């Protein structure tokens, strides 16, 4: 089986999941933490080398305050949970803003936890414009765009899996996603099932990867 | 019905279409020209304001010479066909390279044909890195990334329709695609049917557009 080296995760549908259970929308996020850990362990088991989680973006800050507090807390908690595993963790996002959680600032440089191993990237207050803006400070003769964006330490993504049925990137790492295969799960993220992951891998195995050639 | 302002078209599957009919792969491209015109007329009929066609990318130049000659000719012919319509045409791509067809250089500045109207963009020898590289020449205080890329005259894309079953962008306008909804048609592009277009519009009408908010 041909496996993706790097999987991108868009864990969408937390608010719709909560609403569908008669809960307040912001109560959904907390239920996305365990799925994140389950998915991490599956990646580890299958020998995936890198996984990137879409935490929240600068655009998500347009949402009501209650939701912002809840998704920020869920990101901090998810990162803490992953920091108990064997992983090499990196948080990627705009730390210049007040909404960036201070607890995560030390992780904006990659750090090894446990025995290290799988690279885990977590987007927190990430903005695609913030990411690309870094190119403006770069010598125009330097060739490889991917090396001069803010998220340069995040490699090209082979497979993006999005939960919650939407079919869009929503600002997720535009440079690393140029050739990603895009798999959609209709379940909401808090309803994550092991089978979602394996169906995505199976689908990916049947794609023809050409990178334009 | 909520219509997309701007539709991106990835007309994939020309080679597989040809192979499935026992033809040489490169014979597929020529059969993609009429579908392009049909789609243009549907966009016009429905009042779509802008449409962008993925012609070929710099990465596609890795393909065998026969195919390169065929897809380049198909792009030139497709643009000529569209130039007989009422449209405002722009060709976007790297003209510094020998593989850029000289016939299309005058169209790398937007030009009105007939009564003008719908904006039509055609990517020819387009490269996502080429596009973003322009940011390196830009003053870092200038805020809006989308205004300083090479394809700045191509607006944000609401709906991307890709024929041929693949689920990826393949380097298609990463900045304009950050929030695009992505609809996949399993048919190969030369088998384009009016119904493909209308199903995509219907699907788009049911999406919830939030731009992250």
Boltz contact constraints between the chains, C-beta under 6 A:
constraints:
  - contact:
      token1: [A, 57]
      token2: [B, 212]
      max_distance: 6.0
  - contact:
      token1: [A, 59]
      token2: [B, 212]
      max_distance: 6.0
  - contact:
      token1: [A, 60]
      token2: [B, 212]
      max_distance: 6.0
  - contact:
      token1: [A, 62]
      token2: [B, 213]
      max_distance: 6.0
  - contact:
      token1: [A, 128]
      token2: [B, 178]
      max_distance: 6.0
  - contact:
      token1: [A, 129]
      token2: [B, 145]
      max_distance: 6.0
  - contact:
      token1: [A, 132]
      token2: [B, 145]
      max_distance: 6.0
  - contact:
      token1: [A, 135]
      token2: [B, 135]
      max_distance: 6.0
  - contact:
      token1: [A, 135]
      token2: [B, 136]
      max_distance: 6.0
  - contact:
      token1: [A, 136]
      token2: [B, 135]
      max_distance: 6.0
  - contact:
      token1: [A, 136]
      token2: [B, 138]
      max_distance: 6.0
  - contact:
      token1: [A, 136]
      token2: [B, 140]
      max_distance: 6.0
  - contact:
      token1: [A, 137]
      token2: [B, 140]
      max_distance: 6.0
  - contact:
      token1: [A, 138]
      token2: [B, 136]
      max_distance: 6.0
  - contact:
      token1: [A, 140]
      token2: [B, 136]
      max_distance: 6.0
  - contact:
      token1: [A, 140]
      token2: [B, 137]
      max_distance: 6.0
  - contact:
      token1: [A, 145]
      token2: [B, 129]
      max_distance: 6.0
  - contact:
      token1: [A, 145]
      token2: [B, 132]
      max_distance: 6.0
  - contact:
      token1: [A, 167]
      token2: [B, 181]
      max_distance: 6.0
  - contact:
      token1: [A, 167]
      token2: [B, 182]
      max_distance: 6.0
  - contact:
      token1: [A, 168]
      token2: [B, 181]
      max_distance: 6.0
  - contact:
      token1: [A, 168]
      token2: [B, 182]
      max_distance: 6.0
  - contact:
      token1: [A, 170]
      token2: [B, 212]
      max_distance: 6.0
  - contact:
      token1: [A, 171]
      token2: [B, 178]
      max_distance: 6.0
  - contact:
      token1: [A, 174]
      token2: [B, 174]
      max_distance: 6.0
  - contact:
      token1: [A, 174]
      token2: [B, 178]
      max_distance: 6.0
  - contact:
      token1: [A, 178]
      token2: [B, 128]
      max_distance: 6.0
  - contact:
      token1: [A, 178]
      token2: [B, 171]
      max_distance: 6.0
  - contact:
      token1: [A, 178]
      token2: [B, 174]
      max_distance: 6.0
  - contact:
      token1: [A, 181]
      token2: [B, 167]
      max_distance: 6.0
  - contact:
      token1: [A, 181]
      token2: [B, 168]
      max_distance: 6.0
  - contact:
      token1: [A, 182]
      token2: [B, 167]
      max_distance: 6.0
  - contact:
      token1: [A, 182]
      token2: [B, 168]
      max_distance: 6.0
  - contact:
      token1: [A, 212]
      token2: [B, 57]
      max_distance: 6.0
  - contact:
      token1: [A, 212]
      token2: [B, 59]
      max_distance: 6.0
  - contact:
      token1: [A, 212]
      token2: [B, 60]
      max_distance: 6.0
  - contact:
      token1: [A, 212]
      token2: [B, 170]
      max_distance: 6.0
  - contact:
      token1: [A, 213]
      token2: [B, 62]
      max_distance: 6.0
